[in-house]
């Protein structure tokens, strides 16, 4: 087992990597004609903070796994307290920063850009941004104050070890910790909604899209030319009628205007198709077989993720501490979970587990981006902003960043479902008489140290069982929307190469 210092060095490298990755993502989707430094900075900071919460988990696991030896003996109590307190403080700093970015900085930047006009000075835009952000500041304060006064009550638990653990770890929290966790839990509820809509669909649509590919350019060109010929025929009928001196009714004039607009859009789309098969795009065609292979691998990964989540959900019913009263918190997983087994096996060989977690997070992150790109930034059925390569307005980019941040907060909870044993106790074991057993909540509290992410998620589930119940059934909704999205992705027609090409004008239909 590597020393914990190696984990912190790796975490420092991850911070720089995530900053670079998120900067690339933000610039990739930013409108090439209209982008702002404030939008870029706030989006990069917000996305990096939420991803760091998840990427801190392997370091957290390494931290607790190096506190006990293979024979079940532990390091000194002072070292344990110092190391756990440091990781806990880092989690709370990240969570507090996420609250500040998502509920204060993002609204300010949004309203700041809403006031954009060449005749409006910067100070007036700043004033307008601050004026509207006051409501979000008040909302944040209300969340924190309410959370500070909420305390977990007693639970109907017979196991003495579990009861001691709840008294030591769950009930023993100060007002600041309670308020931050309550506010983060409220945002995570919204995160489950975002995860169910965008991420679940992306988990199926992204790999299926790679497998199916786009329509052949020749087929696209033929369809567009047929449509263009029919449109020109209809347009020429009304034009010839007008040229002969006959007056057109209002309905005919409206129809002629629409036909001419459609004719321009089809001509532009035909031009884009011609350009889409030139230069580097022509070279990229040779990589099409690899896209199929990666798509097949990615859909297997998506299925493995969903299977692991379902196994954890089923297991929570049988191994829950006290059912819904405890937010379906489980004692020790009974069912074999694929991701859990892999990460437990790789944990002693850090950073292999870090690489697996990082790859998994990057895949889910990419699927969420794919879901947002396909569905768009919507409020119910209203499409608010277009989200695509080099054509997302600053306000749309900020909203997309919020969606990604909320999805990442949900992912922070889903990691516990994906690998419950690994996330809770890592590779820790304890000595029970003559037997060496893996650590669990049932173990004596002085022999096993739960990871800080395990303590935090347990506090959320046990502190207010409402959140635990919402998260449990919300995860079932995520599974259901994945199955629905998978069916839609399979039967949906392949997209046109012309429609996926950016650089469109406002005349596109």
C-alpha positions in Angstrom: 0.0 0.0 0.0 1.4 3.4 -1.0 1.8 6.2 1.7 -1.0 8.8 1.8 1.5 11.5 0.5 1.4 9.8 -2.9 -2.4 10.3 -3.0 -2.1 14.0 -2.3 0.5 14.4 -5.0 -1.8 12.6 -7.4 -4.7 14.8 -6.3 -2.6 18.0 -7.0 -2.0 16.7 -10.5 -5.8 16.0 -10.9 -6.6 19.6 -9.9 -4.4 21.0 -12.8 -5.8 18.4 -15.2 -9.5 19.2 -14.3 -8.8 23.0 -14.7 -7.4 22.4 -18.2 -10.2 19.9 -19.1 -13.0 22.3 -18.0 -11.4 25.3 -19.7 -11.3 23.3 -23.0 -14.9 22.2 -22.6 -16.1 25.8 -21.9 -14.1 27.3 -24.8 -15.3 24.4 -27.1 -18.9 25.3 -26.6 -18.6 29.1 -26.2 -20.0 31.2 -29.0 -17.2 32.3 -31.3 -18.7 35.8 -31.7 -19.9 36.4 -28.1 -18.0 35.1 -25.1 -17.1 36.6 -21.8 -14.1 36.2 -19.4 -16.4 36.2 -16.4 -18.5 33.4 -17.8 -15.4 31.3 -18.6 -13.8 31.8 -15.2 -17.0 31.1 -13.2 -17.9 28.0 -15.3 -14.4 26.5 -15.1 -14.3 27.1 -11.3 -17.7 25.6 -10.7 -17.2 22.5 -12.8 -13.7 21.9 -11.3 -15.0 22.2 -7.7 -17.8 19.6 -8.3 -15.5 17.2 -10.1 -12.9 17.5 -7.3 -15.5 16.3 -4.8 -15.7 13.0 -6.7 -11.9 12.8 -7.5 -11.1 13.3 -3.8 -12.8 9.9 -3.0 -9.9 7.7 -4.0 -7.5 9.8 -1.9 -10.1 9.5 0.9 -10.1 5.7 0.5 -6.3 5.5 0.4 -6.3 7.6 3.6 -8.5 5.2 5.6 -7.0 2.1 4.0 -3.5 3.0 5.2 -4.8 3.3 8.8 -4.9 -0.4 9.4 -2.5 -3.2 8.5 -3.3 -6.6 7.0 -3.6 -8.1 10.4 -6.3 -5.6 11.5 -4.0 -3.4 13.8 -4.2 0.4 13.5 -1.9 3.4 13.5 -2.0 5.8 16.5 -5.2 7.5 17.4 -3.6 11.0 17.0 -2.6 10.3 13.4 -6.0 9.0 12.6 -7.7 12.1 14.0 -5.3 14.4 12.2 -5.7 12.7 8.8 -9.5 12.3 8.9 -10.0 15.9 10.1 -7.9 17.2 7.2 -9.9 15.3 4.6 -13.2 16.3 6.2 -12.3 20.0 6.2 -11.4 19.7 2.5 -14.8 18.2 1.7 -16.6 21.0 3.5 -14.5 23.7 1.8 -15.4 22.2 -1.6 -19.1 22.0 -0.7 -19.2 25.5 0.7 -17.4 26.8 -2.5 -19.9 25.0 -4.7 -22.8 26.7 -2.8 -21.1 30.1 -3.4 -20.5 29.5 -7.1 -23.8 27.9 -8.0 -26.1 30.2 -5.9 -24.2 33.5 -6.0 -21.5 33.8 -8.7 -23.5 32.1 -11.5 -26.6 34.2 -11.0 -24.5 37.3 -10.9 -22.7 36.5 -14.1 -26.0 35.5 -15.8 -27.8 38.8 -15.0 -24.6 40.7 -15.8 -24.7 39.4 -19.3 -28.4 39.9 -19.6 -27.8 43.6 -19.2 -25.3 43.7 -22.1 -25.6 46.6 -24.4 -23.0 48.9 -26.1 -24.6 51.9 -24.5 -24.7 50.5 -21.0 -21.5 51.1 -18.9 -19.9 48.2 -17.0 -20.7 49.7 -13.6 -24.5 49.7 -14.5 -24.2 46.0 -15.5 -22.5 45.1 -12.3 -25.2 47.0 -10.3 -27.9 45.1 -12.2 -26.1 41.7 -11.6 -25.8 42.5 -7.8 -29.4 43.7 -7.6 -30.9 40.4 -8.9 -28.3 38.2 -7.1 -29.6 39.5 -3.7 -32.6 37.1 -4.0 -30.2 34.2 -4.4 -28.1 35.3 -1.5 -31.1 35.5 0.7 -32.2 32.0 -0.5 -28.7 30.6 0.4 -28.8 32.2 3.8 -32.3 30.7 4.4 -31.0 27.2 3.4 -28.0 27.5 5.8 -30.1 28.8 8.7 -32.7 26.1 8.3 -30.0 23.5 8.0 -28.3 24.7 11.2 -31.4 24.0 13.3 -32.1 20.6 11.8 -30.8 17.7 14.0 -31.1 14.0 13.3 -33.4 12.2 15.7 -33.0 8.7 17.3 -33.3 5.7 15.0 -34.9 2.3 15.8 -31.7 0.3 15.8 -30.9 -2.9 17.9 -27.3 -3.4 16.9 -25.1 -1.8 19.6 -22.1 -1.2 17.2 -24.3 0.5 14.7 -25.9 2.6 17.4 -22.5 3.7 18.8 -21.4 4.6 15.3 -24.5 6.8 14.7 -23.9 8.5 18.0 -20.2 9.2 17.2 -20.4 10.1 13.6 -23.9 11.2 12.6 -25.3 12.8 15.7 -22.0 14.4 16.6 -22.0 17.4 14.1 -21.9 21.1 14.7 -24.3 23.7 13.3 -21.9 24.7 10.4 -21.6 21.1 9.2 -25.4 20.6 9.4 -26.2 23.8 7.5 -23.7 23.1 4.7 -24.9 19.4 4.3 -28.5 20.5 4.3 -27.9 23.1 1.5 -25.8 20.6 -0.5 -28.6 18.0 -0.1 -31.2 20.4 -1.5 -29.0 21.0 -4.5 -28.3 17.3 -4.9 -32.1 16.7 -5.1 -32.1 19.0 -8.2 -29.0 17.1 -9.3 -31.0 13.8 -9.4 -33.5 15.5 -11.7 -30.7 16.6 -14.0 -29.0 13.2 -13.9 -32.3 11.4 -14.7 -32.9 13.7 -17.7 -29.5 14.4 -19.2 -27.0 11.9 -17.9 -29.3 8.9 -18.1 -30.1 9.7 -21.7 -26.5 10.5 -22.5 -25.4 7.1 -21.1 -27.3 5.4 -23.9 -27.4 8.1 -26.7 -23.6 8.7 -26.6 -22.4 5.1 -27.2 -25.4 4.3 -29.5 -24.6 7.4 -31.5 -21.0 6.2 -32.0 -22.3 2.7 -33.1 -24.9 4.0 -35.6 -22.9 7.0 -36.9 -24.4 9.6 -39.1 -26.2 9.3 -42.4 -24.0 8.9 -45.5 -23.2 12.2 -47.1 -24.4 10.9 -50.5 -27.8 9.9 -49.1 -28.1 13.2 -47.2 -27.2 15.1 -50.4 -29.8 13.2 -52.4 -32.6 13.9 -49.8 -31.7 17.6 -49.6 -31.6 17.9 -53.4 -35.1 16.3 -53.7 -36.5 18.6 -51.0 -34.8 21.6 -52.6 -36.3 20.8 -56.0 -39.8 20.4 -54.6 -39.5 23.7 -52.7 -38.3 25.5 -55.8 -41.2 24.1 -57.8 -43.7 25.4 -55.2 -41.9 28.7 -54.9 -41.8 29.2 -58.7 -45.6 28.6 -58.9 -46.4 31.5 -56.6 -43.6 33.7 -58.1 -45.0 33.2 -61.6 -48.5 34.0 -60.4 -47.2 37.3 -59.0 -45.1 38.1 -62.1 -48.2 37.7 -64.3 -49.9 40.6 -62.5 -52.2 38.6 -60.3 -52.2 39.7 -56.7 -51.4 37.2 -53.9 -53.5 36.8 -50.8 -52.0 37.2 -47.4 -51.9 33.4 -46.9 -50.1 33.0 -50.3 -47.6 35.8 -49.5 -46.9 34.1 -46.2 -46.5 30.7 -47.9 -44.1 32.2 -50.5 -42.0 33.8 -47.8 -41.7 30.5 -45.9 -40.8 28.7 -49.1 -38.1 31.1 -49.9 -36.7 30.9 -46.4 -36.7 27.1 -46.6 -35.0 27.3 -50.0 -32.2 29.4 -48.6 -31.8 27.0 -45.6 -31.7 23.9 -47.8 -29.2 25.5 -50.1 -27.0 26.4 -47.1 -27.4 22.9 -45.8 -26.3 21.5 -49.1 -23.3 23.7 -49.1 -22.4 22.6 -45.6 -22.6 19.0 -46.7 -20.1 19.7 -49.4 -17.7 21.3 -46.9 -18.2 18.5 -44.4 -16.3 16.1 -46.6 -13.2 18.3 -47.1 -9.9 18.7 -45.3 -9.5 17.0 -42.0 -13.0 15.7 -42.0 -12.2 13.6 -45.1 -9.3 12.1 -43.1 -11.4 11.4 -40.0 -13.6 9.1 -42.1 -10.9 6.4 -41.8 -11.5 6.3 -38.0 -15.2 5.4 -38.4 -14.5 1.7 -37.6 -12.9 2.7 -34.3 -15.9 4.8 -33.4 -18.0 1.7 -33.7 -15.7 -0.3 -31.5 -15.6 2.5 -28.8 -19.3 2.8 -29.0 -19.7 -0.9 -28.3 -17.3 -0.7 -25.4 -19.0 2.4 -24.0 -22.5 0.8 -24.1 -21.1 -2.1 -22.1 -19.7 0.3 -19.6 -23.1 2.1 -19.4 -24.9 -1.3 -18.8 -22.3 -2.2 -16.2 -23.0 1.1 -14.4 -26.7 0.5 -14.4 -26.4 -3.1 -13.3 -24.1 -2.0 -10.4 -26.6 0.6 -9.3 -29.5 -1.8 -9.5 -27.6 -4.4 -7.4 -26.9 -1.8 -4.8 -30.6 -0.7 -4.7 -31.8 -4.2 -4.3 -29.2 -4.9 -1.6 -30.3 -1.8 0.4 -33.7 -3.4 0.9 -32.3 -6.5 2.6 -29.2 -5.0 4.4 -30.6 -1.6 5.4 -29.9 -0.5 8.9 -33.5 0.4 9.7 -35.3 0.8 6.3 -36.7 4.1 5.2 -36.3 5.5 8.7 -32.6 5.5 8.1 -32.8 6.6 4.5 -32.0 3.0 3.3 -28.5 3.2 4.6 -27.1 -0.4 4.4 -24.8 -2.1 6.9 -22.7 -4.4 4.6 -23.4 -5.2 0.9 -24.5 -8.8 0.4 -24.7 -8.8 -3.4 -21.5 -8.8 -5.5 -21.2 -5.5 -7.3 -18.9 -5.5 -10.4 -17.4 -2.0 -9.9 -17.1 -2.7 -6.2 -15.1 -5.9 -6.8 -12.8 -4.2 -9.3 -12.0 -1.2 -7.2 -11.5 -3.3 -4.0 -9.0 -5.4 -5.9 -7.2 -2.4 -7.3 -7.2 -0.2 -4.2 -3.9 -1.7 -2.8 -2.2 -0.8 -6.0 -2.9 3.0 -6.0 -3.2 4.8 -8.4 -4.9 2.1 -10.5 -8.2 2.6 -8.6 -7.7 6.4 -9.2 -7.3 5.8 -12.9 -10.5 3.6 -13.0 -12.5 6.2 -11.0 -11.1 9.0 -13.2 -12.0 7.2 -16.4 -15.5 6.4 -15.1 -16.1 10.1 -14.1 -14.8 11.4 -17.4 -17.1 8.9 -19.2 -20.2 10.0 -17.2 -19.2 13.7 -17.6 -19.0 13.2 -21.4 -22.4 11.4 -21.4 -23.9 14.4 -19.6 -22.5 16.8 -22.1 -23.8 14.5 -24.9 -27.3 14.6 -23.3 -27.3 18.4 -23.0 -26.2 18.7 -26.6 -29.0 16.4 -27.8 -31.8 17.7 -25.6 -30.7 21.3 -25.3 -31.1 23.7 -22.4 -34.8 23.6 -21.8 -37.4 24.7 -19.3 -40.1 22.0 -19.7 -40.8 22.1 -23.5 -39.3 25.6 -24.1 -35.9 25.5 -25.7 -34.0 28.4 -23.9 -30.6 28.1 -25.4 -28.8 26.2 -28.1 -25.9 24.1 -26.8 -23.3 23.2 -29.4 -19.8 23.6 -30.7 -18.8 27.3 -30.7 -22.4 28.6 -30.7 -23.5 28.7 -27.0 -24.2 32.2 -25.7 -22.7 33.1 -22.3 -26.1 32.8 -20.5 -26.6 29.4 -22.0 -23.1 28.4 -21.1 -23.7 29.4 -17.4 -26.9 27.4 -17.3 -25.2 24.4 -18.9 -22.4 24.7 -16.2 -25.1 24.6 -13.5 -26.6 21.5 -15.1 -23.2 19.8 -15.1 -22.5 20.9 -11.5 -25.8 19.5 -10.3 -25.2 16.3 -12.2 -21.8 16.0 -10.6 -23.3 16.4 -7.1 -25.7 13.5 -7.9 -22.7 11.5 -9.2 -21.1 12.1 -5.8 -24.0 10.2 -4.2 -24.1 7.6 -7.0 -20.5 6.6 -6.5 -21.6 5.1 -3.2 -24.1 2.9 -5.1 -21.6 2.0 -7.7 -19.0 0.8 -5.2 -20.4 0.7 -1.6 -17.7 -1.4 0.1 -14.9 0.5 -1.6 -16.3 3.9 -0.9 -17.2 3.3 2.7 -14.2 1.5 4.1 -11.7 0.8 1.3 -9.6 -2.3 2.0 -9.8 -2.0 5.8 -10.1 -5.1 7.9 -10.4 -5.7 11.7 -9.6 -8.5 14.0 -12.6 -10.3 15.4 -11.3 -12.9 17.9 -9.2 -15.1 15.6 -10.8 -14.0 12.4 -9.8 -11.0 10.1 -13.0 -9.5 8.7 -13.6 -6.7 6.2 -14.8 -3.5 7.9 -18.5 -2.5 8.0 -20.9 -0.5 10.1 -21.5 -3.6 12.2 -17.8 -3.5 13.3 -16.8 -1.9 16.6 -16.3 1.9 16.0 -12.7 1.8 17.5 -11.5 -0.8 15.0 -12.8 0.6 11.7 -12.7 4.1 10.3 -15.3 5.0 7.7 -14.1 7.2 4.8 -15.2 10.8 5.1 -17.3 10.6 2.0 -19.1 7.6 3.6 -19.6 9.7 6.8 -21.0 12.7 4.8 -23.4 10.6 2.7 -24.5 8.7 5.8 -25.2 12.0 7.7 -27.3 13.1 4.8 -29.3 9.9 4.7 -29.7 9.5 8.4 -29.8 13.1 9.4 -32.9 13.8 7.4 -34.4 10.5 6.2 -36.4 12.5 3.6 -33.2 13.0 1.5 -32.3 9.3 1.8 -35.8 8.3 0.6 -35.7 10.8 -2.3 -32.2 9.6 -3.3 -33.2 6.0 -3.1 -36.3 6.3 -5.3 -34.7 8.9 -7.4 -32.0 6.4 -8.3 -34.7 4.0 -9.5 -36.0 6.8 -11.7 -32.5 7.2 -13.2 -32.5 3.5 -14.0 -36.0 3.8 -15.6 -35.0 6.8 -17.7 -31.8 5.0 -18.9 -33.9 2.1 -20.2 -36.3 4.6 -21.9 -33.4 6.5 -23.4 -31.8 3.3 -24.6 -35.0 2.4 -26.5 -35.2 5.9 -28.0 -31.6 5.8 -29.0 -31.9 2.4 -30.7 -35.0 3.2 -32.8 -34.1 6.9 -33.5 -33.0 7.6 -37.0 -29.3 8.4 -37.6 -28.6 12.2 -37.6 -27.8 14.1 -40.7 -24.1 15.2 -41.2 -25.5 18.6 -42.3 -27.5 19.1 -39.1 -24.5 18.3 -36.9 -22.2 20.7 -38.6 -21.8 24.0 -36.9 -21.4 27.5 -38.3 -25.1 27.9 -39.2 -26.8 31.2 -39.7 -30.0 32.3 -38.1 -31.9 31.2 -41.2 -31.5 27.6 -40.4 -34.8 25.7 -39.8 
